[in-house]
């Protein structure tokens, strides 16, 4: 399904899936947040919620879940908030990368090396 198809999807269906909500209650889920199901789907559960629980038996990123369900990210986040509030999923935030070091701190940024590189570039 292309992005255009998602945007043109029946808005009534998306409204029904989310219970009329247009955004998630919390900002817990970015695109790479990992989601793991804590339980199996239960009878009578909304089909999208059940689909998330089945798909997330192993850790999955939010963006993977949205693609699998063929739903917009915003709708997927709302569904994930429902499951998190019900204690049906566990969330793992991605590891934050180390802060970037400035060029002065980098081991290869010595002034003499930079001069040699500059001389070599000028000779080209």
Secondary structure as UniProt FT lines:
FT   HELIX           3..8
FT   HELIX           11..18
FT   TURN            19..20
FT   TURN            31..32
FT   STRAND          34..37
FT   TURN            43..44
FT   HELIX           47..55
FT   TURN            56..57
FT   STRAND          60..61
FT   HELIX           62..69
FT   HELIX           73..85
FT   TURN            86..87
FT   STRAND          89..92
FT   TURN            103..105
FT   TURN            107..108
FT   HELIX           111..123
//
